[in-house]
């Protein structure tokens, strides 16, 4: 029940934040962007109806496409967003506002705010409907990842506005897409603890392992391997530590074996014993 309530609040909040971004930043400043708003703004010069009406039409059409190509289960998960989003868009549009900022700032911050809203929706496992649906359909029919299709669809969405708005606005629109992507990545991993994953190759495995367990109070995994050149059997230590603990780990490893080989990579999110989840 707690998870359902949290998911519901995130779904409502995400759609509301996304709508705020579109109504108060993207539409007033005619920012070409990805998603339904971007398509609507690109098509508006060629049609005699409002941007909000075009957006509502696109959402309905893509929802029907999702139902036909992705099935009833997908439709059930998406219908809440497909209903809430246009309601928020049309409701917020009734509020008098004259937000006019530099187009570049509108593009960047509009993208960031939209990314926060989308990220909250994605955290619930739902879709916002609209232009999320064509990439999902394409991914289901091909071996190409959804994320790749999203980038392709957003790119062509912005190109729709090239003839009506010009290259300058298209380039500004790409800033919005980039900002949205970055914000989505941050929000979807929010609450996890960033860390470093370290692979250690050394002839002093036992000494280094004892140091990790006792000095750093961290766990480790031993991986059996063999050298590609020497063909000798080797043991590799794999451990995950917090970012602030890495300098201490490196110093201790070098004290044990100055020739130790360390492979270090950033870990976006870690859960489990010794790491917390907000």
N, C-alpha and C positions, 0 to 999 in steps of 0.2 A: 504493500500500500504506500509506503514511504517513497519507493522508487517511482511508482506511478504518479504520485503527486508532484515529485520533483521533475519528472519528464514532462508532465503537463505544463508546469510553470515555465520550464525552459522552452517548450514548443510555442507557448503563447508569447513569452518575452522575446524569443528570437524573431518571430514573425513581426512583432510590433517594432522592434529595433530596426529590422530590415526595411519596413515600411517608412519609418522616420527618415532613414538615410535617403530613400528614393524621393519622398515628398519634399523634404526640406533642403536637400543638397543636390541630388542628381538631376531631378526634373527642372527646378528653377534655374539651374545654371547650364541646362542642356548638355550634360556630361554624357558622352558616349561611354557605355560600360557594358559588361557582360550581363547575362541574364535577361529576364523579361523587360526590365526598364530600358536596357540598352537597345533591344529590338524595337520597342515602342518609340523611343526617341529617334531612332534611325528611320523609322517608317512614317513618323508624324508629318514631315514636310510633303509627303506624297499622298496623304489621306486628309480627309476633312473632318476627322473626329479627334477627340482629346486623347492625350497620352494615356490617361487613366483608363479610358474605355478600351483602347488598344491592348493595354496590359491585361485587363479582365478577359478579353477575347482570347488572347494567347494562352492564359492560364487554363481556360475551359478546354481549348483545343488540345493542348498538350496533356491535360488530365485524361481526356478521352483516348489519346494515343497510348498513354501509359496503361490504361485499363485494357485496351485491345492487344497490346504487344507484351505487357509484363504481367498481366493477370489480376485477378480480384484481390489477392493478398496485398499486392503493391498499392492498389487503389485505396484500400482501407487505411493503410499507413499514411498515405499522402493526402487523403481527402480533408483532414483537419487543416493542413496548411493551405490547401487550394481554396478553402472557404475563408479562413481567417485573413490571409494576406490581402486579397482584393477588398475585403471589408475594411481593414485598417487603412489601405491606400485611399479608398474613396472617403472614409471618415475623416482622416487627417487632412485630405485635400479641402475640406470644408472650412478648416481653420485659416483665418486670414494670416498671411505671412509674406514677408518681402525679404527673404534671405538671399542676398547677392554677395558673393565673395569672388576672389580670383579663381578662374576656371581650374587652374592647377591645384590650388588648395581644395576646391570643391571635389575634384577628382580623387585626390589622395585621401582626404578625410571621409568623403562619401564612401569610398571603397573600404576604408578601415571599419567604419560603422556597419556597413553592410556585411563585412566579414564576421564581425562579432555576432550579428543576428543569425547568419547562416551557420556559424560554428555552434551556436547554442542548439539550433534545430538538428544539426548532424549528430550532436552528442546524444540525442534521444533515439537515434537510429532511424529517424524519419527523413523525408525529403521535403523541400519547400515547394515542390511541383514546378510548373513553368519550364524554364530552359534547363533544369536539372534532368528532365525526362528524356529528351533526345539522346544525350550521352549515355544514359542507362540503357536505352534501347539499342544503340549502336554497339555498346560493349557486350550486350547479350547475344548479338549476332556475329561478333568478330572475336578475335583473340587479343584485341587491344584494350588496355586498361581504361576504366572510367575516367580517371584523372587526365589521361591524354585526350580523350574525346571532349572533356570539359574545356580544356585549353583551346582545342581546335574550334569548338562551337563559339566560345567567347571571342576568339580572334576574328572569325568571319562575321560575328555579330557587330563588332566594331567597324569592320570594313564596309558594312551596309551603309554606314553614314559617310563614307568617303566622298561620294558625288554631291551630297547635299551640304556637308559641313566642311570638307577639305582635310588635307593631311595634318594640319596643326591640331585639329580637334581629335583626329584619330590617335595621334601620338599621346595627347592628354588622356584619352580614354584608356590607353594601355596602362597608364599609371594607376587608374582605378582598378583594373583587373589584377595588377600585381599587388596592390594594397589589400584587396579583398582576399587573395590567396594567402598572403602572410598572416592576416588576422584570423582566417579560418584555422590555419595550422596552430596558432597560439591558443585559440579558444578550445579546440578539440583535444589538446593535450594539457589544458589547464588543470592544476591540482597534482600533477605528477612531479616528482623530484628529478631535476636534471642531474646527470651523473656521467661518469666515464667508464667505458669498458676497456679493460687492459689485458692483452695477451703477453705473457712473459715467457721467453725461450732462454733457458739457462741450463748449465750443467749442475747447478746447485738448487735443484727443485725443492728439496726438503727444507733447506735453510730459509729460502724465500717464503715457502708456504707457512712455516712456523712464524715468521715475521708478520705476515698478513693476518694470521689468526690471532696472534697475541698482541702485537703492537697496534694494529689498526682495528682489531675486533671485527673483521670482515670475513665472509665466507669465500671459498674459491673452488674451482673445478679443475681437475686434472684431465687433460686430453692427450691420449696416446697418438703419436704421429711418427713420421720418419723423414729425415732430411731429403730434399729433392736432389741434391748434388752428392752428398756423402752416402745416402741410403741408410744411414744409421738410425736406430730407434731413438725417439726423443719423447719427452713429456713436456707439454705446454700447460702453463698455469693461466686460467682465465678467471678474472675477478671483476666485480663492478663496485666502484667506490664513488663517493661524492666528489664534486669538482675540487673542493677545498682540501680534500685528503690526498689528491694526486701528488703534489710536490713532496709530501712526506713519504709516500710509497716509492716514488722515483729515487729519492735520496737513500732510503733503506736498501732498495734493490741494488743500487750501484755500490753501496758499502759491502754487500755480500758478494756481488759479481760485477766488476766494472765492465765486463764484456757482454753483459746480459742484453738481449734484444727485446725491446718493448714495442708493441703495436697498440696505439691508443686511439680510440674513437669516441665521439660524443654520443651519449644516449639521451634521447628526448624525454623519456619517461620510464620510471622504475617503480614497481610496487612489490611489496613483500616484506619479509622480516628485515629490519634495519633501515627501511625506507618508509616514508610516510605518504599518505594520500590525504589531501585537504578535503 
